[in-house]
Each structure stands twice: as structure tokens, then as C-alpha cells.
Amino acid sequence: MSSSDIRNPEVELPDPPADDSERPRQKPVTIGTVCKALEQEFPEISISKIRYLEDQKLLSPRRTQGGYRLYTQNDIQRLRTILRLQRDEFLPLRVIRQELASGRSDREVAPPAADGRPLRRAAVTVRDPGALYSLEDVVEETGADPKLVRELVEFGVIKGEMRAGARYYDEAEREIIRAVSELARYGVGGRNLRVFRTSADREAQLLQSILAPALRSRNAQRSKEAIEALENLASVTTHLKHLLLIRDLRQIAT
């Protein structure tokens, strides 16, 4: 089986114009249209999630006399910024609210690449493992040493999935390999990463225990809300861990 049979090509959304003056005036759109416009970059987007962000005072679309929400292009761009801060920087909503209040823009969230186009970060979610990548694909895209990838499998940092006698890796594992290849430049190997694996396992068990009843619910809406809560809790715990690490590193540096 070739890697082209496994990996689905990623569809790029059109980049927003660099200047608001270049954007043609467009009519406000409904919440369903907003979901459709963003679902390729954010597969986890849903009407309920957008409403939840509104409840958290992060969005404020105008309403028609009949109570329907209408979103302007500025509203959509603000939503895109919120979702990227959640996905790429793992920020909890409280911190995102502060970032937006301080004037942080989407261009600061997605800095331009060398060719002027915004960088796309991996859309890794807890709901969908995404495409599968062969070892050759992973090595080509991350620049990792194949020996390092095999070492990560050996020490249980990643597992991969066996298909037709070959091991394939999902998008989350591909990004793990990318991160570890950066650490490898400082002499960090698979053996040293057991502490991260253990820590992640314990955090996952904690979050599972908090949301276990809702996650097991046969009610589709309750289960969906539980997964959204799980993603939000993951963002909060990741941010907390980052702050604790910064605190300890400051002590080392002084």
C-alpha cells in the first residue's frame, strides 16, 4: 500500500487579504455558513462550540429581529484567531480573552512564511487522528532521523499503526516526532522522554476521571459537549504546566 493511499491531501483555505481595505464589503452570514467556511482548517468546529464561545463573551455577533446570529468578516476573523490560539498555543479561554483585549491580531497568531503566506500548524484534535503517514513521509516532513523514530516506538513514546506490514503514524505522532527531533539537537533521546510519556498518561487519566460519565453517555449532544470540555480542560492543563515549567526555569536561571 503506497503512502498516497493513506494520506489525504490537505485543502488550503484562501488566505485573508493583508489589508482590510483590500477586502470587498461582504454581507453578514449565518452561523452555519461560518462553520462551513472554517471546517477544513478546524475539523472540530461546530455550531454549539461557536455559541459556547459567545456565551464566554469572546464573540458578539449582531442579531436580527428574529434572533438569528449574523457574523461579519471581522467576527469570522476573530473566531479564527480564537481557534488558532486554542489549537496552536493551547491557551485557555480566559487567557485568550486577555490576548484579544490587548489587541493581538490573527497575523500575530499565524506569522507569514518566507513566501508571504501564513503558516499552517497541524490541526491535531482529540476527536480525529487525521491522515496516516509512512515512515518516509514523516522523515521527509519533519527532518527526523529514522533511527530516532524507531527509538520513540521502542520506548513507547509513539505507537503507530501497522498496515500491510508497515507502520504508519497519525498527525499527532508526526508532530511529536517533529518536536522530539528538535530536542534531539540538544542530545535528548527516546530514553529521556519517558518522563513526558508518564506525565501525559497521568494527565489523561485525570481528565478521563473528571469527564468519564459524560464521555460514556449515549446522548449524542452530551457526549459532544463532553469532548469539547475535554479539549478545553486539556488547554488549561497544558497552560498550567507551561507556567509551572517557566517558574522552575526562572529559578534555574537566577
BALO-96723 format. One line per 5 residues: number of its first residue (from 1); their letters; for each residue x, y, z of N, C-alpha, C, CB. Coordinates in steps of 0.1 Angstrom, whole numbers. Glycine has a CB too. Example, Ala and Ser with C-alpha at 12.3 -4.5 7.8 and 13.67 -1.06 7.14 Angstrom:
1) as) 132:-57:78:123:-45:78:132:-33:78:113:-45:90 | 128:-22:71:137:-11:71:129:0:79:141:-6:57 .
***
This chain:
1) msssd) 9:-12:0:0:0:0:9:12:0:-10:0:12 | 7:21:-9:15:33:-10:10:44:0:15:39:-24 | 19:53:3:15:64:12:4:73:7:27:72:16 | 3:73:-7:-7:82:-13:-21:76:-11:-5:83:-28 | -21:62:-8:-34:56:-5:-38:59:9:-33:41:-7 .
6) irnpe) -29:63:18:-32:65:32:-34:80:35:-20:60:40 | -26:88:30:-26:102:33:-36:110:24:-12:109:33 | -45:118:30:-54:126:23:-47:140:21:-67:127:30 | -48:146:9:-42:159:7:-50:169:15:-42:163:-8 | -42:179:21:-48:189:29:-53:200:20:-38:195:39 .
11) velpd) -65:205:22:-71:216:14:-68:229:21:-86:213:11 | -62:238:14:-59:251:20:-71:260:19:-47:257:13 | -74:268:29:-83:278:29:-77:291:22:-89:282:43 | -85:299:15:-79:311:10:-74:320:21:-89:318:1 | -62:326:19:-56:335:29:-64:348:29:-41:337:26 .
16) ppadd) -66:353:41:-73:366:42:-64:377:35:-77:370:56 | -71:387:30:-63:398:24:-54:405:35:-72:409:18 | -43:410:31:-33:416:40:-38:428:46:-20:418:33 | -47:435:39:-52:448:44:-67:448:43:-46:460:36 | -74:454:53:-89:454:53:-94:462:41:-94:460:66 .
21) serpr) -86:472:37:-91:480:26:-91:472:13:-82:492:24 | -84:460:12:-84:452:0:-96:442:0:-71:445:-1 | -103:441:11:-113:431:12:-126:437:8:-114:426:27 | -133:431:-2:-146:437:-6:-156:435:5:-151:429:-19 | -165:445:5:-175:445:15:-185:433:13:-184:458:15 .
26) qkpvt) -187:425:24:-195:413:22:-206:414:33:-186:401:24 | -217:408:29:-229:408:38:-226:398:50:-241:404:31 | -231:401:62:-230:392:73:-236:378:69:-237:398:85 | -231:368:75:-235:354:72:-240:347:85:-224:346:66 | -247:336:83:-253:329:94:-242:320:101:-264:320:89 .
31) igtvc) -246:315:112:-236:306:120:-233:294:112:-242:303:133 | -242:288:105:-240:276:96:-230:279:86:-253:271:90 | -230:291:79:-221:294:69:-207:296:75:-225:307:62 | -206:302:87:-193:303:94:-187:289:96:-195:310:108 | -195:280:101:-189:266:103:-184:260:90:-200:257:109 .
36) kaleq) -191:262:79:-187:256:67:-174:263:62:-198:258:56 | -173:276:64:-161:283:60:-148:279:67:-163:298:61 | -150:274:80:-138:272:88:-136:257:91:-140:278:101 | -145:248:86:-144:234:90:-132:227:84:-156:227:85 | -126:232:73:-114:225:68:-102:227:76:-112:229:53 .
41) efpei) -100:240:81:-89:242:90:-91:238:104:-86:257:90 | -104:238:108:-108:234:122:-119:223:121:-113:246:130 | -115:211:119:-125:200:118:-134:199:130:-118:187:115 | -130:203:141:-138:202:153:-148:213:155:-128:202:166 | -148:223:146:-158:234:147:-172:229:147:-155:244:136 .
46) siski) -181:235:154:-195:232:155:-203:244:159:-197:220:164 | -216:244:156:-224:255:159:-225:256:175:-239:252:154 | -225:245:182:-226:246:196:-213:252:202:-228:232:202 | -201:249:196:-189:255:201:-188:270:198:-177:248:194 | -193:274:187:-194:289:184:-203:296:194:-198:292:170 .
51) ryled) -214:289:197:-224:295:207:-217:295:221:-237:287:207 | -209:285:224:-203:285:237:-193:296:238:-195:271:239 | -185:299:227:-176:310:227:-183:323:229:-167:310:214 | -195:324:223:-203:336:225:-207:338:240:-215:336:216 | -211:326:246:-215:326:260:-204:331:269:-220:313:264 .
56) qklls) -191:328:264:-179:331:272:-175:346:269:-168:322:269 | -183:353:262:-180:367:259:-168:369:250:-179:375:271 | -165:359:242:-154:360:232:-159:365:218:-147:347:231 | -172:363:216:-178:367:203:-190:375:206:-180:355:194 | -194:384:197:-206:392:199:-212:395:186:-203:405:208 .
61) prrtq) -217:385:179:-224:388:166:-237:396:168:-227:375:158 | -241:403:158:-253:410:159:-265:401:156:-254:423:150 | -277:404:160:-288:396:158:-299:403:150:-294:391:172 | -306:395:143:-318:400:136:-329:402:145:-322:391:124 | -340:408:141:-352:409:149:-358:396:153:-363:418:142 .
66) ggyrl) -355:386:144:-360:372:148:-351:365:157:-362:365:135 | -339:371:161:-330:364:170:-319:356:163:-337:355:179 | -318:357:150:-307:349:143:-294:357:144:-311:347:129 | -283:349:146:-270:355:147:-265:358:133:-260:345:154 | -258:369:131:-252:373:118:-238:377:121:-260:384:111 .
71) ytqnd) -228:371:113:-214:373:116:-208:381:104:-207:359:117 | -201:391:108:-193:399:98:-180:392:95:-191:413:102 | -172:397:85:-159:391:82:-150:394:94:-153:398:70 | -152:405:101:-144:407:113:-147:397:124:-146:421:119 | -160:393:126:-163:383:135:-157:370:132:-179:382:136 .
76) iqrlr) -157:366:119:-151:354:114:-136:354:117:-154:351:100 | -130:365:114:-115:365:116:-112:364:131:-110:379:110 | -120:370:140:-118:370:154:-120:355:159:-128:379:162 | -130:348:153:-132:334:156:-120:326:152:-145:329:150 | -115:329:140:-103:321:135:-91:323:145:-99:326:121 .
81) tilrl) -89:335:150:-79:338:159:-80:330:172:-78:353:162 | -93:330:177:-95:322:189:-92:308:188:-110:324:194 | -97:302:177:-95:288:174:-80:284:172:-103:283:162 | -72:293:166:-58:291:164:-51:292:177:-52:301:154 | -55:301:186:-48:302:199:-51:290:208:-53:315:207 .
86) qrdef) -63:284:206:-66:272:213:-58:260:208:-81:268:212 | -58:259:194:-51:248:188:-36:248:188:-56:247:174 | -31:260:185:-16:261:183:-9:264:196:-13:271:173 | -15:272:205:-8:276:217:-14:271:230:-8:291:218 | -25:263:228:-31:256:240:-35:265:251:-22:245:245 .
91) lplrv) -40:277:247:-44:287:257:-58:285:262:-42:302:251 | -61:286:275:-74:286:280:-82:298:276:-75:284:295 | -95:298:276:-103:309:271:-101:322:279:-118:305:272 | -98:321:292:-96:333:300:-84:340:294:-94:329:315 | -73:333:291:-61:339:286:-63:344:272:-49:329:286 .
96) irqel) -71:337:264:-74:342:250:-82:355:251:-82:331:242 | -91:356:260:-98:368:262:-89:380:265:-109:367:273 | -79:377:273:-69:388:276:-61:391:264:-60:383:288 | -57:381:256:-49:383:244:-56:392:234:-45:370:238 | -69:389:233:-77:397:223:-79:411:228:-91:390:221 .
101) asgrs) -81:412:241:-83:426:247:-71:434:246:-87:425:262 | -59:428:245:-47:435:244:-44:439:229:-35:427:250 | -52:434:220:-51:438:206:-44:428:198:-44:451:206 | -42:416:203:-35:406:195:-43:402:182:-32:393:203 | -37:402:171:-44:400:158:-41:386:153:-40:411:148 .
106) dreva) -48:382:143:-46:369:137:-33:368:130:-57:366:127 | -27:379:125:-14:379:118:-3:376:128:-12:392:111 | -5:380:141:4:376:151:3:362:155:3:385:163 | -9:356:154:-11:342:157:-5:333:146:-25:339:159 | -6:337:133:-1:329:122:9:338:114:-13:325:113 .
111) ppaad) 21:338:118:31:347:112:34:342:97:44:347:119 | 37:351:88:39:347:74:51:339:72:39:359:66 | 51:330:63:62:322:59:71:330:50:58:309:53 | 82:324:45:91:331:36:85:336:24:103:322:33 | 75:328:19:68:332:6:56:342:8:64:320:-1 .
116) grplr) 55:346:21:44:356:24:31:350:28:42:364:12 | 29:337:27:17:330:31:17:327:45:14:318:22 | 5:327:52:5:324:66:9:309:68:-9:326:72 | 16:306:79:20:293:82:8:285:87:31:292:93 | 6:273:83:-4:264:88:2:254:98:-11:256:77 .
121) raavt) -3:254:110:1:245:120:-8:233:120:2:251:134 | -3:222:126:-10:209:125:-23:211:133:-2:198:131 | -34:207:126:-48:207:132:-50:194:140:-59:209:122 | -43:192:151:-44:180:159:-55:181:169:-31:176:166 | -65:172:169:-76:173:179:-77:159:185:-89:177:172 .
126) vrdpg) -85:159:196:-87:146:203:-98:138:196:-92:149:218 | -105:143:186:-116:136:180:-112:128:168:-127:146:176 | -103:133:161:-99:126:148:-84:125:147:-106:133:136 | -79:113:145:-64:112:144:-59:117:130:-60:97:145 | -68:120:121:-64:126:108:-58:115:99:-55:137:110 .
131) alysl) -50:120:90:-44:112:80:-33:103:86:-38:120:68 | -29:92:79:-18:84:84:-6:86:75:-22:69:83 | 6:86:81:19:89:73:28:77:75:25:102:79 | 35:74:64:45:63:64:58:69:71:48:58:50 | 67:60:74:80:65:79:87:75:70:89:53:82 .
136) edvve) 86:71:57:93:80:47:86:94:47:92:74:33 | 73:94:48:66:107:48:70:115:60:50:105:49 | 70:109:72:74:116:84:88:121:84:72:106:96 | 97:113:79:111:117:78:112:129:69:120:106:74 | 105:129:58:106:140:48:100:153:53:98:136:35 .
141) etgad) 89:152:61:82:164:65:88:170:78:68:161:68 | 94:161:87:99:166:99:114:168:99:95:157:110 | 121:161:90:136:161:90:142:152:101:141:175:92 | 134:144:107:138:135:118:147:124:113:126:129:126 | 156:119:121:164:107:117:155:94:119:176:106:126 .
146) pklvr) 154:86:109:146:73:110:149:65:123:148:65:98 | 162:65:127:166:58:139:159:64:151:181:59:141 | 157:78:151:150:84:162:136:80:163:151:99:161 | 129:79:151:115:75:151:114:61:156:110:75:136 | 123:52:152:122:38:157:125:37:172:132:29:150 .
151) elvef) 133:46:177:136:47:191:124:51:199:148:56:194 | 116:61:194:104:66:200:94:55:201:98:77:193 | 93:46:191:84:35:192:89:25:202:83:28:178 | 102:22:203:108:13:212:105:17:226:123:11:210 | 106:30:229:104:34:243:89:38:246:113:46:246 .
156) gvikg) 80:35:237:66:38:239:61:52:239:63:32:252 | 69:61:233:65:75:232:55:76:221:77:84:229 | 56:69:210:46:68:200:44:53:197:50:75:187 | 33:50:190:30:36:188:28:33:173:17:32:194 | 22:42:165:20:39:151:9:29:149:33:35:144 .
161) emrag) 6:26:137:-4:16:133:1:7:122:-18:23:129 | 1:-6:124:6:-15:114:-5:-17:103:10:-28:121 | -1:-15:91:-9:-18:79:-1:-24:68:-16:-5:74 | -5:-36:64:2:-43:53:17:-44:56:0:-35:40 | 20:-47:69:34:-50:72:42:-37:74:40:-58:62 .
166) aryyd) 36:-26:73:44:-13:75:37:-5:86:45:-5:62 | 45:3:93:40:11:104:37:25:99:50:12:116 | 25:30:102:20:44:99:18:52:111:8:43:89 | 19:65:110:18:74:121:7:84:119:31:81:125 | -1:88:129:-11:98:127:-5:112:129:-23:96:137 .
171) eaere) -14:122:127:-9:135:127:-3:140:141:-20:145:123 | -9:135:152:-4:138:165:10:132:167:-13:133:176 | 12:120:162:25:113:164:35:120:154:24:98:160 | 31:124:143:40:131:134:45:144:141:33:135:121 | 36:151:148:41:164:154:49:161:167:28:172:158 .
176) iirav) 47:149:173:56:145:184:70:143:179:50:132:191 | 70:136:167:83:133:161:90:146:158:82:124:149 | 83:156:152:89:169:149:95:176:161:78:178:142 | 87:175:172:92:182:185:104:175:190:81:182:195 | 103:161:190:115:154:195:127:156:187:111:139:196 .
181) selar) 126:157:174:137:160:165:144:173:169:133:160:151 | 136:182:174:142:195:179:150:193:191:132:206:181 | 144:185:201:151:182:213:164:173:211:142:174:223 | 163:165:200:175:156:197:187:165:194:172:147:185 | 186:177:189:197:185:187:205:189:199:192:198:180 .
186) ygvgg) 198:187:211:204:190:224:208:177:231:195:199:232 | 208:166:224:212:154:229:201:146:237:223:156:239 | 188:150:235:177:144:242:173:132:233:166:153:245 | 173:120:239:169:108:231:156:102:236:180:98:232 | 151:91:230:139:85:234:138:81:248:137:73:225 .
191) rnlrv) 150:76:253:150:71:267:147:83:277:164:66:271 | 151:95:273:149:106:282:134:111:282:158:118:278 | 127:106:272:113:111:270:103:103:278:110:111:256 | 107:93:285:97:85:293:90:94:303:105:74:300 | 97:104:308:91:113:318:79:120:312:101:123:324 .
196) frtsa) 80:124:299:69:131:293:57:121:290:74:137:279 | 61:109:286:51:99:284:43:96:297:57:86:278 | 50:94:308:44:91:320:35:103:325:54:89:331 | 40:115:323:32:127:327:19:128:319:41:140:326 | 20:126:306:9:127:297:-2:116:301:13:125:282 .
201) dreaq) 3:104:304:-6:93:308:-14:97:320:1:80:310 | -7:103:330:-13:107:343:-24:118:340:-3:111:353 | -20:128:332:-29:138:329:-42:133:322:-22:149:321 | -40:124:313:-51:119:305:-60:111:315:-46:110:294 | -55:104:324:-63:96:333:-71:106:342:-54:87:342 .
206) llqsi) -64:117:346:-71:127:355:-83:133:347:-62:138:359 | -81:137:335:-92:143:327:-103:133:324:-87:149:314 | -99:120:322:-109:110:320:-118:108:332:-102:97:316 | -111:108:344:-119:106:356:-129:117:358:-110:105:368 | -125:130:354:-134:141:356:-146:140:347:-126:154:353 .
211) lapal) -144:136:335:-155:136:325:-160:123:321:-150:143:313 | -156:112:328:-160:99:324:-175:96:322:-155:89:334 | -183:101:331:-198:98:329:-203:104:317:-206:103:341 | -199:117:314:-204:124:302:-199:118:289:-201:139:303 | -186:114:290:-180:108:278:-186:94:274:-165:106:280 .
216) rsrna) -191:87:284:-198:74:282:-213:76:279:-196:65:294 | -218:88:279:-232:90:277:-236:86:263:-235:105:279 | -248:80:262:-254:76:249:-261:88:243:-263:64:251 | -262:98:250:-268:110:244:-258:117:236:-274:120:256 | -260:119:223:-250:124:213:-246:138:217:-256:124:199 .
221) qrske) -256:146:221:-253:160:224:-244:161:237:-266:169:226 | -248:153:247:-240:154:259:-226:149:257:-247:145:270 | -224:138:249:-211:133:245:-203:143:238:-213:120:237 | -209:150:228:-202:160:221:-198:172:230:-211:166:209 | -206:176:239:-202:187:248:-191:182:257:-214:191:257 .
226) aieal) -191:169:261:-180:164:270:-167:164:262:-184:149:274 | -167:161:249:-154:162:242:-149:176:241:-156:156:228 | -159:186:239:-154:200:238:-149:204:252:-166:209:235 | -155:199:263:-150:202:276:-136:196:278:-160:197:287 | -134:184:273:-121:177:274:-110:185:267:-122:163:268 .
231) enlas) -113:190:255:-104:198:248:-100:211:255:-109:201:234 | -111:217:262:-108:229:269:-100:226:282:-121:236:273 | -103:215:289:-95:211:300:-81:208:296:-101:199:307 | -79:202:285:-65:199:280:-57:212:278:-65:191:267 | -64:222:273:-58:235:270:-54:242:284:-67:245:263 .
236) vtthl) -63:241:294:-60:247:307:-48:240:313:-72:246:316 | -48:226:313:-37:219:320:-24:221:313:-41:204:320 | -24:222:300:-12:225:292:-7:238:296:-14:224:277 | -15:248:297:-11:262:300:-5:262:314:-22:272:299 | -12:255:324:-7:254:337:7:248:338:-17:246:346 .
241) khlll) 8:237:331:21:230:330:32:239:325:20:217:322 | 29:247:315:38:256:309:42:267:319:32:263:296 | 33:272:327:36:282:337:44:277:348:23:288:343 | 41:264:352:50:258:363:64:256:358:43:245:367 | 65:252:345:79:250:339:86:263:339:78:244:325 .
246) irdlr) 79:274:334:86:287:334:90:291:348:76:298:328 | 82:289:358:86:292:372:98:285:376:74:289:381 | 99:272:373:111:264:377:123:268:369:108:249:376 | 122:271:356:133:276:348:139:289:353:129:276:333 | 130:298:358:135:311:363:144:309:375:123:320:367 .
251) qiat) 140:299:383:148:296:395:162:290:391:141:286:404 | 162:282:380:175:277:375:184:288:369:172:266:364 | 177:298:362:185:308:355:190:319:365:176:315:345 | 185:319:377:189:330:386:200:325:396:177:336:394 .
***
